[in-house]
């Protein structure tokens, strides 16, 4: 159970990082 929860947290964090990176890239392209 704990390992699964940790895995879910890590995957969600990775998705969040990817989203933020994409957002930053879009903002840079706008400038």
CHARMM internal coordinates of N, CA and C (Angstrom, degrees):
IC EDIT
DIST 1 N 1 CA 1.4734
DIST 1 CA 1 C 1.5346
ANGL 1 N 1 CA 1 C 110.05
DIST 1 C 2 N 1.3318
ANGL 1 CA 1 C 2 N 116.12
DIHE 1 N 1 CA 1 C 2 N -49.81
DIST 2 N 2 CA 1.4680
ANGL 1 C 2 N 2 CA 119.47
DIHE 1 CA 1 C 2 N 2 CA -177.88
DIST 2 CA 2 C 1.5343
ANGL 2 N 2 CA 2 C 111.06
DIHE 1 C 2 N 2 CA 2 C -61.88
DIST 2 C 3 N 1.3332
ANGL 2 CA 2 C 3 N 115.55
DIHE 2 N 2 CA 2 C 3 N -43.57
DIST 3 N 3 CA 1.4688
ANGL 2 C 3 N 3 CA 119.05
DIHE 2 CA 2 C 3 N 3 CA -179.38
DIST 3 CA 3 C 1.5262
ANGL 3 N 3 CA 3 C 110.14
DIHE 2 C 3 N 3 CA 3 C -61.77
DIST 3 C 4 N 1.3227
ANGL 3 CA 3 C 4 N 116.60
DIHE 3 N 3 CA 3 C 4 N -43.17
DIST 4 N 4 CA 1.4672
ANGL 3 C 4 N 4 CA 119.87
DIHE 3 CA 3 C 4 N 4 CA 179.64
DIST 4 CA 4 C 1.5241
ANGL 4 N 4 CA 4 C 110.01
DIHE 3 C 4 N 4 CA 4 C -60.89
DIST 4 C 5 N 1.3289
ANGL 4 CA 4 C 5 N 116.36
DIHE 4 N 4 CA 4 C 5 N -44.51
DIST 5 N 5 CA 1.4654
ANGL 4 C 5 N 5 CA 119.90
DIHE 4 CA 4 C 5 N 5 CA 179.97
DIST 5 CA 5 C 1.5251
ANGL 5 N 5 CA 5 C 110.31
DIHE 4 C 5 N 5 CA 5 C -60.27
DIST 5 C 6 N 1.3318
ANGL 5 CA 5 C 6 N 115.31
DIHE 5 N 5 CA 5 C 6 N -45.11
DIST 6 N 6 CA 1.4756
ANGL 5 C 6 N 6 CA 119.41
DIHE 5 CA 5 C 6 N 6 CA 179.47
DIST 6 CA 6 C 1.5154
ANGL 6 N 6 CA 6 C 110.13
DIHE 5 C 6 N 6 CA 6 C -59.89
DIST 6 C 7 N 1.3294
ANGL 6 CA 6 C 7 N 115.91
DIHE 6 N 6 CA 6 C 7 N -42.74
DIST 7 N 7 CA 1.4659
ANGL 6 C 7 N 7 CA 120.01
DIHE 6 CA 6 C 7 N 7 CA -179.41
DIST 7 CA 7 C 1.5257
ANGL 7 N 7 CA 7 C 109.98
DIHE 6 C 7 N 7 CA 7 C -61.03
DIST 7 C 8 N 1.3344
ANGL 7 CA 7 C 8 N 116.37
DIHE 7 N 7 CA 7 C 8 N -44.50
DIST 8 N 8 CA 1.4665
ANGL 7 C 8 N 8 CA 120.14
DIHE 7 CA 7 C 8 N 8 CA 179.53
DIST 8 CA 8 C 1.5238
ANGL 8 N 8 CA 8 C 110.27
DIHE 7 C 8 N 8 CA 8 C -60.80
DIST 8 C 9 N 1.3354
ANGL 8 CA 8 C 9 N 116.66
DIHE 8 N 8 CA 8 C 9 N -42.37
DIST 9 N 9 CA 1.4678
ANGL 8 C 9 N 9 CA 120.55
DIHE 8 CA 8 C 9 N 9 CA -179.67
DIST 9 CA 9 C 1.5276
ANGL 9 N 9 CA 9 C 109.75
DIHE 8 C 9 N 9 CA 9 C -62.55
DIST 9 C 10 N 1.3313
ANGL 9 CA 9 C 10 N 116.97
DIHE 9 N 9 CA 9 C 10 N -45.22
DIST 10 N 10 CA 1.4672
ANGL 9 C 10 N 10 CA 119.95
DIHE 9 CA 9 C 10 N 10 CA -178.38
DIST 10 CA 10 C 1.5251
ANGL 10 N 10 CA 10 C 110.36
DIHE 9 C 10 N 10 CA 10 C -64.17
DIST 10 C 11 N 1.3207
ANGL 10 CA 10 C 11 N 117.60
DIHE 10 N 10 CA 10 C 11 N -42.10
DIST 11 N 11 CA 1.4643
ANGL 10 C 11 N 11 CA 120.52
DIHE 10 CA 10 C 11 N 11 CA -179.84
DIST 11 CA 11 C 1.5280
ANGL 11 N 11 CA 11 C 110.08
DIHE 10 C 11 N 11 CA 11 C -64.13
DIST 11 C 12 N 1.3304
ANGL 11 CA 11 C 12 N 117.06
DIHE 11 N 11 CA 11 C 12 N -42.34
DIST 12 N 12 CA 1.4701
ANGL 11 C 12 N 12 CA 120.57
DIHE 11 CA 11 C 12 N 12 CA 179.89
DIST 12 CA 12 C 1.5246
ANGL 12 N 12 CA 12 C 109.82
DIHE 11 C 12 N 12 CA 12 C -64.28
DIST 12 C 13 N 1.3363
ANGL 12 CA 12 C 13 N 116.57
DIHE 12 N 12 CA 12 C 13 N -40.50
DIST 13 N 13 CA 1.4727
ANGL 12 C 13 N 13 CA 119.80
DIHE 12 CA 12 C 13 N 13 CA 178.81
DIST 13 CA 13 C 1.5238
ANGL 13 N 13 CA 13 C 109.83
DIHE 12 C 13 N 13 CA 13 C -63.66
DIST 13 C 14 N 1.3255
ANGL 13 CA 13 C 14 N 117.09
DIHE 13 N 13 CA 13 C 14 N -42.60
DIST 14 N 14 CA 1.4690
ANGL 13 C 14 N 14 CA 120.53
DIHE 13 CA 13 C 14 N 14 CA 179.00
DIST 14 CA 14 C 1.5242
ANGL 14 N 14 CA 14 C 109.96
DIHE 13 C 14 N 14 CA 14 C -60.45
DIST 14 C 15 N 1.3329
ANGL 14 CA 14 C 15 N 117.11
DIHE 14 N 14 CA 14 C 15 N -44.98
DIST 15 N 15 CA 1.4641
ANGL 14 C 15 N 15 CA 120.48
DIHE 14 CA 14 C 15 N 15 CA 178.99
DIST 15 CA 15 C 1.5239
ANGL 15 N 15 CA 15 C 110.05
DIHE 14 C 15 N 15 CA 15 C -60.53
DIST 15 C 16 N 1.3408
ANGL 15 CA 15 C 16 N 116.61
DIHE 15 N 15 CA 15 C 16 N -42.82
DIST 16 N 16 CA 1.4668
ANGL 15 C 16 N 16 CA 120.35
DIHE 15 CA 15 C 16 N 16 CA 179.46
DIST 16 CA 16 C 1.5199
ANGL 16 N 16 CA 16 C 110.52
DIHE 15 C 16 N 16 CA 16 C -60.92
DIST 16 C 17 N 1.3278
ANGL 16 CA 16 C 17 N 116.52
DIHE 16 N 16 CA 16 C 17 N -44.60
DIST 17 N 17 CA 1.4749
ANGL 16 C 17 N 17 CA 120.84
DIHE 16 CA 16 C 17 N 17 CA -179.79
DIST 17 CA 17 C 1.5254
ANGL 17 N 17 CA 17 C 109.63
DIHE 16 C 17 N 17 CA 17 C -61.42
DIST 17 C 18 N 1.3384
ANGL 17 CA 17 C 18 N 116.60
DIHE 17 N 17 CA 17 C 18 N -43.79
DIST 18 N 18 CA 1.4705
ANGL 17 C 18 N 18 CA 120.68
DIHE 17 CA 17 C 18 N 18 CA -179.86
DIST 18 CA 18 C 1.5264
ANGL 18 N 18 CA 18 C 109.35
DIHE 17 C 18 N 18 CA 18 C -60.69
DIST 18 C 19 N 1.3417
ANGL 18 CA 18 C 19 N 116.73
DIHE 18 N 18 CA 18 C 19 N -44.44
DIST 19 N 19 CA 1.4676
ANGL 18 C 19 N 19 CA 120.52
DIHE 18 CA 18 C 19 N 19 CA -179.85
DIST 19 CA 19 C 1.5214
ANGL 19 N 19 CA 19 C 110.56
DIHE 18 C 19 N 19 CA 19 C -61.00
DIST 19 C 20 N 1.3330
ANGL 19 CA 19 C 20 N 117.46
DIHE 19 N 19 CA 19 C 20 N -45.65
DIST 20 N 20 CA 1.4668
ANGL 19 C 20 N 20 CA 120.89
DIHE 19 CA 19 C 20 N 20 CA -178.95
DIST 20 CA 20 C 1.5261
ANGL 20 N 20 CA 20 C 110.14
DIHE 19 C 20 N 20 CA 20 C -63.93
DIST 20 C 21 N 1.3359
ANGL 20 CA 20 C 21 N 116.97
DIHE 20 N 20 CA 20 C 21 N -41.56
DIST 21 N 21 CA 1.4710
ANGL 20 C 21 N 21 CA 120.49
DIHE 20 CA 20 C 21 N 21 CA 179.50
DIST 21 CA 21 C 1.5228
ANGL 21 N 21 CA 21 C 109.63
DIHE 20 C 21 N 21 CA 21 C -62.20
DIST 21 C 22 N 1.3328
ANGL 21 CA 21 C 22 N 117.34
DIHE 21 N 21 CA 21 C 22 N -44.35
DIST 22 N 22 CA 1.4657
ANGL 21 C 22 N 22 CA 120.76
DIHE 21 CA 21 C 22 N 22 CA 178.98
DIST 22 CA 22 C 1.5211
ANGL 22 N 22 CA 22 C 109.64
DIHE 21 C 22 N 22 CA 22 C -61.31
DIST 22 C 23 N 1.3263
ANGL 22 CA 22 C 23 N 117.24
DIHE 22 N 22 CA 22 C 23 N -43.82
DIST 23 N 23 CA 1.4628
ANGL 22 C 23 N 23 CA 121.73
DIHE 22 CA 22 C 23 N 23 CA -179.92
DIST 23 CA 23 C 1.5296
ANGL 23 N 23 CA 23 C 109.91
DIHE 22 C 23 N 23 CA 23 C -59.74
DIST 23 C 24 N 1.3333
ANGL 23 CA 23 C 24 N 116.93
DIHE 23 N 23 CA 23 C 24 N -45.99
DIST 24 N 24 CA 1.4743
ANGL 23 C 24 N 24 CA 121.15
DIHE 23 CA 23 C 24 N 24 CA 179.77
DIST 24 CA 24 C 1.5268
ANGL 24 N 24 CA 24 C 109.73
DIHE 23 C 24 N 24 CA 24 C -61.87
DIST 24 C 25 N 1.3252
ANGL 24 CA 24 C 25 N 117.25
DIHE 24 N 24 CA 24 C 25 N -41.82
DIST 25 N 25 CA 1.4655
ANGL 24 C 25 N 25 CA 121.08
DIHE 24 CA 24 C 25 N 25 CA -179.68
DIST 25 CA 25 C 1.5234
ANGL 25 N 25 CA 25 C 109.86
DIHE 24 C 25 N 25 CA 25 C -62.61
DIST 25 C 26 N 1.3274
ANGL 25 CA 25 C 26 N 117.41
DIHE 25 N 25 CA 25 C 26 N -42.80
DIST 26 N 26 CA 1.4678
ANGL 25 C 26 N 26 CA 121.62
DIHE 25 CA 25 C 26 N 26 CA 179.59
DIST 26 CA 26 C 1.5272
ANGL 26 N 26 CA 26 C 109.48
DIHE 25 C 26 N 26 CA 26 C -62.24
DIST 26 C 27 N 1.3345
ANGL 26 CA 26 C 27 N 116.78
DIHE 26 N 26 CA 26 C 27 N -44.49
DIST 27 N 27 CA 1.4681
ANGL 26 C 27 N 27 CA 120.31
DIHE 26 CA 26 C 27 N 27 CA 179.83
DIST 27 CA 27 C 1.5264
ANGL 27 N 27 CA 27 C 109.87
DIHE 26 C 27 N 27 CA 27 C -62.13
DIST 27 C 28 N 1.3248
ANGL 27 CA 27 C 28 N 117.47
DIHE 27 N 27 CA 27 C 28 N -40.67
DIST 28 N 28 CA 1.4730
ANGL 27 C 28 N 28 CA 120.85
DIHE 27 CA 27 C 28 N 28 CA 179.84
DIST 28 CA 28 C 1.5166
ANGL 28 N 28 CA 28 C 110.06
DIHE 27 C 28 N 28 CA 28 C -63.81
DIST 28 C 29 N 1.3366
ANGL 28 CA 28 C 29 N 116.69
DIHE 28 N 28 CA 28 C 29 N -41.70
DIST 29 N 29 CA 1.4659
ANGL 28 C 29 N 29 CA 120.19
DIHE 28 CA 28 C 29 N 29 CA -179.91
DIST 29 CA 29 C 1.5292
ANGL 29 N 29 CA 29 C 109.82
DIHE 28 C 29 N 29 CA 29 C -62.96
DIST 29 C 30 N 1.3355
ANGL 29 CA 29 C 30 N 116.85
DIHE 29 N 29 CA 29 C 30 N -37.06
DIST 30 N 30 CA 1.4671
ANGL 29 C 30 N 30 CA 120.54
DIHE 29 CA 29 C 30 N 30 CA 179.22
DIST 30 CA 30 C 1.5259
ANGL 30 N 30 CA 30 C 110.06
DIHE 29 C 30 N 30 CA 30 C -62.37
DIST 30 C 31 N 1.3292
ANGL 30 CA 30 C 31 N 116.47
DIHE 30 N 30 CA 30 C 31 N -41.50
DIST 31 N 31 CA 1.4714
ANGL 30 C 31 N 31 CA 120.13
DIHE 30 CA 30 C 31 N 31 CA -179.81
DIST 31 CA 31 C 1.5377
ANGL 31 N 31 CA 31 C 108.75
DIHE 30 C 31 N 31 CA 31 C -73.49
END
COOR INIT
IC SEED 1 N 1 CA 1 C
IC BUILD
